[in-house]
Amino acid sequence: MFKWGHHLRIKSKLMILLLTASIGSILTINLISLLRSKAIIRRIISNELTYVRASKAHEIQLYFNEIHAHIQTLCEDPTIVNAMVEFDTAFQTLNQVSIPSDWDRATEKYYQIEFFSRLSQHISGTPHFDVYRPLSQAARYLQYRYIVDNFYAVGEKDKLLDAGDDSDYNQLHIKYHSFFSKLTHQFHYDNLYLINFDTGEVVYSVDKTTDLGANLEDGPYQYSNLGDLVKAVHRNPHREAVHMVDFNFYHPSFGEPEAFMGGPIYSGQRIVGILAVEMPVTEIDNILSNNQNWLHDGLGKTGEVYLVGSDQLMRSTSRFFIETPEDYKARLRANRTPLKTIESIEKHGSSILLQKVDTEAVREALIGEEGTKIINGYQGRKVLSAYGPLSIEGLDWAVVAEMERDEAYQPLQALELYIFMGTVIIILLVTWFANFGANLFLRPLKLMIAEIHQADVRQQDFKLQINSHDELDELAQAINSMAYKLSQQTRQIQQEAKENEALLLNILPSRVAQRFDKGEEQIAETIEQATVLVSTIRGFTELSARTSVSEAAGILNELINFFEQAARKQDVERFQILGDRYLAVCGVNRLYLDHTKRVVDFALEISSILEGFNQKYHTSLRLHIGIHKGPLMAAIIRTKESQKFTYNLWGKTMDIANKLNQQAQPNTILVSQSVYDALRDLYSFDQDKTLDIDAQEKLVTWLLRDPSQSGAKTVKQNIQNGST
């Protein structure tokens, strides 16, 4: 090996040395970078999916809580109480009415032609009229008048207001039905029921289905989940007690899966009935899918969020059934799903109560665990799954957010490809440069030395000592001369580059500055979501009147420096300082999910900073702050003649933030409704005035209460001590 190296030419030795050192360093650095980057990206992807799962769970819980609170309110509402009492009285009166035999025959015909033909598509066996027939005279009367003799089509029977008879019940129907119909449509309920507490009879319903007049204690629907709701109210009839029953196939809805929520209706201290609502399945699906806009939620092409009950059956509709039903059914068949189940999903147009999800994620979520891991999904493919229990009273559900592993980790695959391609390109470049450098080094030494001395004969400061009296010594002298000049030029270039970079970053956000530095001149973009803070510092006029200009400027400069430190701490970008006006944004330069919280924390900190300055300098400076979140437009504006440029932000979000700043009282933080909605669970707010944005739009504003954060005293103390 020694002899082989001994006989190698200098060029070969140089190339081997350069290539070994360069390629070894490149491979080592790239390997470390790849492993570290993959770990970071995996964590980010898992955190993003966990965030989607948690946010959707929170939305579902809020939605159910709103319905829960609404039913509590309705059960105490005088209109509901009066309607329950009056409808029940009129219902009992109808039990004394004689029912013509032709009415019963028409009712049976309706069941056979209209009801059973639809119901039989979703249930096994053949339904018989003797099982479903209305039993009481009141039920027979109501079903004939409001269903059979109703000229509106099936599914639109609720449009009938006047049945055309002079009964007390019909007069009440004319009086109340529009109110109840509007109520169900406004809150997206599928149906609303008034039920006799003692007998379990449905004395009124908005949608006129075959459960109208039915007895839920011993009638054909006593074992339905609506019957279970009546039993639950009987077990706990306390005032304001609201009960929820899980999804089940409900025959009056032609065997579609339905869930119910309801509670007792009180008149004073007496229970007069039961109010029940049929839960809106479509609203639950809309919340989970963001109105079928999965891409907007960051779920890509294969991601979805779904609910699973304790029986491991879905409580929401699968995204794949909605988007690609044929592919979805093909996967079910590939997973050996029973053909009967596939047909039922197709007939119902939903996977609720039909799609079995017996996965590791669901099993752990149903026992109260939460986490994120790669598992086999319910369609037989590897998925990244974020799971956890859903906290809703009366229900044992799990919420799962999933995305196919290949799509979830697609950034990793792209990263590996980029690093591999970059490594190959760099190795090729290094090889070329090594060969070029060796050839350059081995040019006739005498000629190179003569040329170097001729160009740099006056440069003598840098000395490279070589114990040699041959051409290498002369080469060292030439290198000394060139090195000095090169070092001087390098320092100058580096200094100029730093100054240019600092100047550019003072005008532009770093992300925009990088693009501008790469040669992009026309930079304009729309920022989907950002938070803007507009603040005005009042009191410098009074300060300038009793101090010198330099002292006032020094105080302002010190104050702005503290503001800049607070901005860097929260990663908030200072956009503009103009006189006593300070404008900052978050979400323009870097994407943050919590950009609104960062700006609010920054506003609280600069408020504390100003208070410390007033104590330190015995001044009376006042801070007016307005905060709003929303989309922004941004662009570099360049004048052709002077070639000067500025980075501008504009749009409705900026206008509203400016208006909030103008309306803010001294030493207050005034925020918009969108900021309040985003942070009301984290901070305390007081509702303030309503502003006119334009002729059609008004804006509700909120005052942020200063939570007196523990860090505020430290900030003030640092200011008073002169610390920065």
C-alpha positions in Angstrom: 0.0 0.0 0.0 2.9 2.3 0.9 4.7 1.5 -2.3 1.5 2.0 -4.3 1.0 5.5 -2.8 4.7 6.2 -3.1 4.5 5.9 -6.9 1.3 7.8 -7.4 1.5 11.2 -9.2 0.8 14.3 -7.2 -2.4 14.9 -9.1 -3.7 11.5 -8.1 -2.8 12.0 -4.5 -4.5 15.4 -4.4 -7.7 14.0 -6.0 -7.8 11.0 -3.7 -7.3 13.3 -0.7 -9.9 15.8 -1.7 -12.5 13.2 -2.8 -12.0 11.1 0.4 -12.4 14.1 2.7 -15.2 15.8 0.8 -17.3 12.7 0.0 -16.8 11.4 3.5 -18.0 14.7 5.0 -20.9 15.0 2.6 -22.2 11.5 3.3 -21.8 11.9 7.1 -23.5 15.3 7.3 -26.3 14.2 4.9 -26.9 11.0 6.9 -27.1 12.9 10.2 -29.3 15.5 8.6 -31.6 12.9 7.1 -32.1 11.0 10.3 -32.7 14.1 12.4 -35.0 15.6 9.8 -37.0 12.4 9.5 -37.5 12.3 13.3 -38.6 16.0 13.3 -41.0 15.6 10.3 -42.5 12.4 11.9 -43.2 14.4 15.1 -44.7 17.3 13.2 -47.0 15.1 11.1 -48.2 13.2 14.2 -48.7 16.5 16.1 -50.7 17.9 13.1 -53.0 14.9 12.9 -53.4 14.9 16.7 -54.4 18.6 16.5 -57.0 17.8 13.9 -58.4 15.0 16.0 -58.5 17.2 19.1 -60.1 20.1 17.4 -62.8 18.0 15.7 -63.5 16.3 19.1 -63.8 19.8 20.6 -66.2 20.9 17.9 -68.4 17.9 18.3 -68.5 18.3 22.1 -69.4 21.9 21.7 -72.1 21.1 19.2 -73.6 18.4 21.5 -73.3 20.8 24.5 -75.2 23.5 22.5 -78.0 21.1 21.7 -78.1 19.9 25.4 -78.4 23.6 26.5 -81.0 24.3 23.9 -83.2 21.4 25.0 -82.9 22.6 28.6 -84.0 26.0 27.5 -86.9 24.6 25.4 -88.2 22.4 28.2 -88.7 25.6 30.3 -90.0 27.8 27.5 -93.6 28.9 28.1 -94.5 28.3 24.5 -93.3 24.7 24.6 -95.0 24.2 28.0 -98.3 25.6 26.8 -98.1 23.6 23.5 -97.4 20.4 25.4 -100.4 20.9 27.7 -102.8 22.0 24.9 -101.7 19.3 22.4 -102.0 16.6 25.1 -105.5 17.7 26.1 -106.6 17.8 22.4 -105.0 14.4 21.8 -106.9 12.8 24.7 -110.1 14.4 23.3 -109.5 12.6 19.9 -109.7 9.3 21.7 -113.4 9.9 22.0 -113.9 10.5 18.3 -115.3 7.7 16.1 -113.0 6.7 13.3 -114.7 5.8 10.0 -113.7 2.4 8.6 -112.7 3.9 5.2 -110.1 5.9 7.1 -108.6 2.7 8.5 -108.6 1.1 5.1 -106.8 4.2 3.6 -104.3 4.1 6.4 -103.5 0.5 5.8 -103.2 1.2 2.1 -100.7 4.0 2.8 -98.6 1.7 5.0 -98.5 -1.0 2.3 -97.7 1.2 -0.7 -95.7 4.1 0.8 -94.3 3.1 4.1 -93.5 -0.7 3.8 -92.1 -0.3 0.3 -89.4 2.0 1.7 -88.9 0.3 5.0 -88.4 -3.2 3.5 -85.3 -1.9 1.6 -83.5 -1.3 5.0 -84.7 -4.2 7.2 -84.7 -7.9 6.9 -88.1 -9.7 6.6 -91.5 -8.5 5.4 -93.2 -5.8 7.5 -96.9 -6.4 8.4 -99.6 -3.8 9.1 -100.8 -5.6 12.2 -97.4 -5.0 13.8 -97.3 -1.3 12.9 -100.9 -0.2 12.8 -101.9 2.8 15.0 -103.8 1.5 18.0 -105.5 4.4 19.8 -108.4 6.4 18.2 -106.3 9.5 18.5 -103.4 7.9 16.7 -105.7 6.6 13.9 -107.2 10.0 13.6 -103.9 11.9 13.4 -102.2 9.5 11.0 -105.1 9.7 8.7 -105.5 13.5 8.8 -101.8 14.5 8.8 -100.2 11.6 6.9 -102.6 9.6 4.7 -104.9 12.5 3.7 -102.0 14.8 3.4 -101.5 15.8 -0.2 -97.8 16.5 0.3 -95.3 13.8 -0.8 -93.6 11.4 1.5 -90.8 13.4 3.2 -92.7 16.6 2.9 -95.7 15.9 5.1 -94.5 18.6 7.6 -95.5 21.3 5.1 -99.2 20.7 5.9 -100.4 23.4 8.3 -104.2 23.0 8.2 -105.7 19.5 8.1 -109.1 21.0 7.1 -111.2 19.9 10.1 -112.6 21.9 13.0 -111.1 19.8 15.8 -109.3 21.5 18.7 -106.2 19.6 17.7 -106.2 21.1 14.2 -106.6 24.6 15.6 -103.6 24.0 17.9 -101.7 22.6 14.9 -102.4 25.8 12.9 -101.3 27.8 16.0 -98.0 26.1 16.8 -96.8 24.1 13.8 -95.1 27.0 12.0 -93.2 27.8 15.2 -92.0 24.2 15.7 -91.2 23.8 12.0 -89.1 26.9 12.0 -87.4 25.8 15.2 -86.3 22.4 13.8 -85.1 24.0 10.5 -83.2 26.8 12.3 -81.3 24.3 14.5 -81.1 21.6 11.8 -83.0 19.0 13.9 -84.4 16.1 11.8 -87.6 16.1 13.9 -89.1 17.3 17.1 -91.6 15.4 19.4 -94.0 16.3 22.2 -94.6 13.1 24.3 -97.1 12.4 27.1 -95.0 11.6 30.2 -97.5 9.2 31.7 -98.5 7.2 28.7 -95.5 7.6 26.3 -97.8 8.7 23.5 -96.5 11.0 20.8 -99.0 13.8 20.8 -97.2 15.9 18.2 -94.3 15.7 15.8 -93.0 18.2 13.2 -92.3 15.6 10.5 -95.4 13.6 10.1 -94.1 10.0 10.2 -95.7 6.8 11.4 -94.7 7.4 15.0 -97.3 10.2 15.3 -99.7 9.1 18.0 -97.7 6.0 18.7 -97.4 4.7 22.3 -93.6 4.4 23.0 -94.2 2.3 26.1 -96.2 -0.6 24.7 -96.7 0.3 21.0 -94.8 -0.9 17.9 -91.9 1.4 18.6 -91.5 0.6 22.3 -88.1 -1.0 21.7 -86.8 1.8 19.5 -84.1 4.2 20.7 -86.9 6.9 21.0 -88.6 4.5 23.3 -85.3 4.2 25.2 -85.2 8.0 25.6 -88.7 7.9 27.2 -87.6 5.2 29.6 -84.4 7.3 30.4 -86.6 10.3 31.2 -88.8 8.2 33.5 -85.7 6.9 35.3 -84.4 10.5 35.8 -87.2 13.0 35.4 -85.5 15.8 37.3 -85.8 19.3 36.0 -83.0 20.3 33.5 -82.0 16.6 33.1 -81.3 16.0 29.4 -80.8 12.5 28.1 -79.1 11.3 24.9 -79.6 7.9 23.3 -77.2 6.4 20.8 -77.8 5.8 17.1 -80.0 2.9 16.1 -82.1 2.0 13.0 -85.4 3.8 13.5 -88.3 2.3 11.5 -90.5 5.4 11.2 -87.6 7.0 9.4 -87.7 4.0 7.0 -85.0 2.2 8.9 -82.4 5.0 8.7 -79.9 5.4 11.7 -81.2 8.1 14.1 -80.2 9.4 17.5 -82.3 11.3 20.0 -81.9 13.8 22.8 -84.6 15.0 25.1 -85.8 15.9 28.6 -88.9 16.5 30.8 -91.1 19.5 30.3 -92.1 21.2 33.6 -94.9 23.5 34.3 -94.1 24.9 37.7 -93.3 21.9 39.8 -95.3 19.4 37.6 -94.1 17.3 34.7 -96.4 17.9 31.8 -94.6 15.9 29.1 -91.3 15.1 27.3 -89.6 17.1 24.6 -87.4 15.0 22.2 -85.4 16.0 19.1 -84.0 13.8 16.4 -80.3 14.5 16.1 -79.1 15.9 12.7 -76.7 13.3 11.3 -75.7 15.5 8.4 -74.5 18.2 10.8 -72.2 15.8 12.6 -70.7 14.7 9.2 -70.3 18.3 8.2 -68.4 19.1 11.4 -66.1 16.1 11.0 -65.5 16.7 7.2 -65.5 20.6 7.3 -68.5 20.4 4.9 -66.6 17.7 2.9 -63.5 20.0 2.6 -60.9 17.6 4.0 -58.1 19.2 2.1 -58.7 22.5 4.0 -58.2 20.6 7.3 -54.9 19.3 6.1 -56.2 15.7 5.6 -55.0 15.4 2.1 -56.5 12.8 -0.3 -56.8 9.9 2.2 -57.4 11.5 5.6 -60.6 11.6 7.5 -62.0 12.0 11.0 -64.8 9.7 12.1 -66.7 8.6 15.2 -67.0 5.0 16.5 -69.4 3.7 19.2 -68.8 1.2 21.9 -70.0 -1.5 19.5 -67.1 -0.6 17.2 -69.5 0.6 14.5 -69.2 4.0 12.9 -71.3 6.9 14.1 -70.4 9.1 11.1 -70.1 8.5 7.3 -66.9 7.3 5.8 -65.1 9.8 3.6 -64.4 7.1 1.1 -68.0 6.2 0.7 -68.8 9.8 0.0 -66.0 10.5 -2.5 -65.3 7.1 -4.1 -68.2 4.8 -3.3 -67.2 2.1 -5.9 -63.6 1.9 -4.7 -64.9 1.9 -1.1 -67.2 -1.1 -1.7 -64.3 -2.8 -3.6 -62.1 -2.5 -0.5 -64.9 -3.8 1.7 -65.2 -6.9 -0.5 -61.4 -7.3 -0.4 -61.6 -7.3 3.4 -64.3 -10.0 3.3 -67.0 -7.8 4.5 -70.4 -9.6 4.3 -72.2 -8.8 1.1 -75.4 -8.0 3.1 -73.5 -5.3 4.9 -72.2 -3.8 1.7 -75.7 -3.8 0.2 -77.1 -2.1 3.4 -74.4 0.6 3.2 -75.4 1.3 -0.4 -79.1 1.4 0.4 -78.8 3.6 3.4 -76.3 5.9 1.7 -74.3 5.9 4.9 -71.8 3.8 6.8 -73.3 4.7 10.2 -74.0 1.6 12.3 -72.8 -0.6 9.4 -69.1 -0.1 9.0 -67.2 -2.2 11.6 -64.0 -0.5 12.8 -62.2 -3.1 15.0 -58.7 -1.5 15.0 -56.1 -1.1 17.6 -56.8 2.7 17.7 -60.5 2.2 18.3 -60.0 -0.4 21.0 -57.6 1.8 22.9 -59.8 4.9 22.5 -62.9 3.1 23.8 -61.1 2.3 27.1 -60.1 5.9 27.5 -56.6 5.9 25.9 -55.4 8.5 23.4 -52.3 8.5 21.2 -50.9 8.5 17.7 -49.5 5.4 15.9 -49.3 3.5 12.7 -51.9 0.7 12.5 -53.8 -1.4 10.0 -56.9 0.7 9.1 -60.4 -0.5 8.7 -59.9 -0.7 5.0 -56.9 -3.0 5.3 -54.2 -0.3 4.6 -51.5 1.1 6.8 -52.6 4.4 8.3 -51.3 7.0 10.7 -54.0 7.1 13.3 -54.6 9.8 16.0 -57.3 8.6 18.4 -58.9 9.4 21.7 -62.2 9.1 23.7 -65.0 11.6 23.0 -66.5 13.1 26.2 -70.2 13.4 25.7 -72.6 12.6 28.5 -74.6 9.4 27.8 -72.4 8.2 25.0 -69.3 5.9 24.8 -67.8 7.1 21.6 -64.2 7.4 20.2 -63.0 10.0 17.7 -60.3 8.9 15.2 -58.3 11.0 12.7 -56.5 8.9 10.1 -54.4 9.3 7.0 -52.8 6.6 4.9 -49.2 6.2 5.9 -47.8 6.7 2.4 -49.5 10.0 2.0 -48.8 11.1 5.6 -45.1 10.4 5.2 -44.9 11.7 1.7 -42.7 14.6 2.9 -40.2 12.1 4.2 -40.0 10.3 0.9 -39.5 13.7 -0.9 -36.8 14.6 1.6 -35.0 11.3 1.0 -35.2 11.9 -2.7 -33.9 15.5 -2.5 -31.0 14.5 -0.2 -30.0 11.6 -2.5 -30.2 13.8 -5.6 -28.3 16.6 -3.8 -25.6 14.2 -2.6 -25.1 12.8 -6.2 -24.9 16.3 -7.6 -22.5 17.5 -5.0 -20.2 14.4 -5.4 -20.1 15.0 -9.1 -19.3 18.7 -8.6 -16.6 17.8 -6.0 -15.0 15.3 -8.4 -15.0 17.9 -11.1 -13.5 20.6 -8.8 -10.9 18.1 -7.5 -9.7 17.4 -11.0 -9.8 21.0 -11.9 -7.9 22.0 -8.8 -5.2 19.4 -9.3 -4.7 20.5 -12.9 -4.6 24.1 -11.8 -2.1 23.3 -9.0 0.2 21.4 -11.3 0.6 24.0 -14.0 4.2 24.9 -14.6 5.3 26.2 -11.3 7.7 28.8 -12.6 5.0 30.4 -14.8 2.4 30.5 -11.9 5.0 32.0 -9.5 6.0 34.6 -12.0 2.3 35.6 -12.7 1.5 35.7 -9.0 4.6 38.0 -8.2 3.8 40.2 -11.1 0.2 40.7 -9.8 0.9 41.0 -6.1 4.5 42.2 -5.7 3.6 44.8 -3.0 1.7 42.4 -0.6 4.2 41.3 2.1 2.2 41.2 5.4 1.0 37.5 5.2 4.0 35.1 5.5 3.9 31.4 4.9 7.2 29.7 6.0 8.3 26.6 4.2 11.7 24.9 4.8 12.6 24.6 1.3 14.8 26.3 -1.3 13.1 25.0 -4.4 10.0 26.2 -6.3 7.8 25.5 -3.3 9.4 28.3 -1.4 8.8 30.7 -4.3 5.2 29.4 -4.4 4.8 30.1 -0.7 5.8 33.7 -1.2 3.3 34.0 -4.0 0.6 32.4 -1.9 1.4 34.8 1.0 0.9 37.7 -1.3 -2.4 36.4 -2.8 -3.7 35.3 0.6 -3.4 38.8 2.1 -5.2 40.4 -0.8 -7.8 37.7 -0.8 -8.4 38.0 2.9 -8.8 41.7 2.6 -11.3 41.4 -0.2 -13.2 38.6 1.6 -13.5 40.7 4.7 -14.8 43.6 2.7 -17.3 41.5 0.8 -18.5 39.8 4.0 -18.9 43.2 5.7 -20.9 44.5 2.7 -23.0 41.4 2.6 -23.8 41.6 6.3 -24.8 45.3 5.9 -26.9 44.6 2.8 -28.6 41.6 4.6 -29.3 43.7 7.7 -30.7 46.5 5.6 -32.9 44.1 3.6 -34.2 42.4 6.7 -35.1 45.7 8.2 -37.4 46.4 5.3 -38.7 42.9 4.4 -39.7 39.7 6.3 -36.9 37.1 6.2 -38.9 34.8 3.9 -39.6 37.6 1.4 -36.1 38.9 1.7 -34.7 35.5 0.7 -36.9 35.5 -2.4 -36.0 39.0 -3.2 -32.3 38.2 -2.7 -32.7 35.3 -5.2 -33.8 37.7 -7.9 -37.6 37.8 -7.6 -38.8 41.3 -8.2 -42.5 40.9 -8.5 -43.5 39.5 -5.2 -47.2 39.6 -4.3 -49.2 37.0 -2.4 -52.3 36.4 -0.4 -51.9 35.3 3.2 -54.8 33.1 4.2 -54.6 33.8 7.9 -52.6 36.2 10.0 -53.1 38.3 13.1 -52.4 42.1 13.0 -51.7 44.4 16.0 -51.9 48.1 15.6 -50.8 50.2 18.6 -50.4 53.9 19.2 -48.2 55.4 21.9 -49.7 58.6 23.2 -48.0 61.1 25.5 -44.8 61.8 23.7 -46.0 65.4 22.9 -46.3 66.1 26.6 -42.9 64.4 27.3 -41.2 66.4 24.6 -42.5 69.6 26.1 -40.7 69.0 29.4 -37.6 67.3 28.1 -35.1 67.8 25.3 -35.5 66.3 21.9 -32.6 63.9 22.5 -33.9 62.7 25.8 -37.4 62.1 24.4 -35.8 60.3 21.4 -33.7 58.2 23.7 -36.7 57.1 25.8 -38.6 56.2 22.6 -35.7 54.3 21.2 -35.3 52.4 24.5 -39.0 51.6 24.5 -39.0 50.4 21.0 -36.0 48.1 21.7 -37.9 46.5 24.5 -40.9 46.1 22.2 -38.6 44.4 19.6 -37.3 42.0 22.3 -40.9 41.1 23.2 -41.7 40.6 19.5 -38.7 38.2 19.0 -39.8 36.3 22.1 -43.2 35.6 20.7 -41.9 35.3 17.1 -44.1 38.3 16.2 -42.9 40.4 13.3 -42.6 44.2 13.6 -43.9 45.5 10.3 -43.9 49.2 10.7 -42.8 52.0 13.1 -44.1 55.4 12.1 -43.9 58.1 14.8 -45.9 57.0 17.7 -47.5 54.1 15.7 -46.2 50.5 16.1 -47.6 47.8 13.8 -46.9 44.1 14.2 -48.1 40.9 12.6 -47.8 37.1 13.1 -48.4 34.5 10.4 -46.9 36.5 7.5 -43.3 35.3 7.6 -43.9 31.9 9.2 -47.1 29.8 9.4 -48.2 29.3 13.0 -51.4 27.6 14.2 -51.3 29.8 17.3 -50.5 33.1 15.6 -53.4 34.9 17.3 -52.3 33.7 20.8 -48.7 34.9 20.1 -50.0 38.4 19.1 -52.2 38.7 22.2 -49.3 37.6 24.5 -47.1 40.2 22.8 -49.8 42.9 23.4 -49.9 42.0 27.1 -46.1 42.1 27.4 -45.7 45.5 25.7 -48.5 46.8 27.9 -46.4 45.7 30.9 -43.3 47.2 29.4 -45.0 50.6 29.0 -46.1 50.5 32.6 -42.5 49.8 33.7 -41.3 52.7 31.6 -43.8 55.1 33.1 -42.6 54.0 36.6 -38.9 54.3 35.6 -39.1 57.7 33.9 -42.1 59.1 35.7 -44.0 59.6 32.4 -47.6 59.2 31.5 -47.3 57.3 28.2 -50.5 55.5 27.1 -50.9 52.6 24.8 -53.9 52.0 22.5 -54.0 48.5 21.0 -56.3 46.9 18.4 -56.0 43.3 17.3 -57.8 41.5 14.4 -57.2 38.2 12.5 -58.0 37.3 9.0 -56.5 37.2 5.4 -54.0 39.8 4.2 -52.6 40.8 0.8 -48.8 41.6 0.6 -46.5 42.8 -2.1 -43.3 44.6 -2.8 -44.0 48.0 -4.3 -41.1 49.5 -6.4 -40.9 52.9 -8.1 -39.4 52.8 -11.6 -37.5 56.0 -11.4 -35.8 55.8 -8.0 -35.8 52.0 -7.8 -36.8 52.3 -4.2 -39.1 49.7 -2.8 -41.3 49.0 0.2 -43.2 46.0 1.6 -46.9 46.7 2.0 -49.7 44.8 3.7 -53.3 45.7 3.1 -56.8 44.4 3.0 -59.9 44.4 5.2 -58.0 42.8 8.1 -55.6 45.8 8.2 -58.6 48.2 8.0 -60.4 46.6 10.9 -57.2 46.4 13.0 -56.7 50.2 12.4 -60.3 50.9 13.3 -59.9 48.9 16.5 -56.8 50.8 17.4 -58.6 54.1 16.8 -61.5 53.0 19.1 -59.3 51.5 21.8 -59.2 53.5 25.1 -55.9 54.3 26.7 -54.0 51.3 28.1 -56.6 48.8 26.7 -56.5 46.0 24.2 -59.5 45.9 21.9 -60.0 42.8 19.8 -62.4 41.7 17.1 -65.0 38.9 17.3 -62.7 36.5 15.3 -59.9 37.0 17.9 -62.4 36.4 20.7 -63.7 33.2 19.1 -60.2 31.9 18.8 -59.0 32.6 22.3 -62.1 32.9 24.6 -61.1 29.6 26.3 -57.7 30.9 27.1 -58.3 34.5 28.2 -61.0 36.6 29.8 -62.8 39.2 27.7 -65.5 41.8 28.2 -67.8 42.6 25.4 -67.4 46.2 24.2 -69.1 48.4 21.6 -70.2 47.3 18.2 -68.4 49.1 15.3 -69.8 49.9 11.9 -67.4 48.5 9.3 -69.4 49.6 6.4 -73.0 50.0 5.4 -73.8 46.3 5.6 -71.4 45.0 8.2 -71.1 45.5 12.0 -68.3 44.3 14.2 -68.7 43.2 17.8 -65.5 44.1 19.8 -64.1 42.7 23.0 -61.8 44.1 25.7 -59.1 41.7 26.8 -58.6 41.6 30.6 -54.9 41.7 31.6 -54.4 38.4 33.5 -51.5 39.9 35.4 -49.1 37.2 34.1 -46.4 36.2 36.5 -43.7 37.4 34.1 -45.1 41.0 34.2 -43.3 41.9 37.4 -40.0 40.6 36.0 -40.4 42.7 32.8 -41.1 45.8 34.8 -38.2 45.2 37.2 -35.8 44.6 34.3 -36.9 47.9 32.8 -36.4 49.8 36.0 -33.0 48.2 36.5 -32.0 49.2 32.9 -31.8 45.6 31.7 -32.5 44.8 28.1 
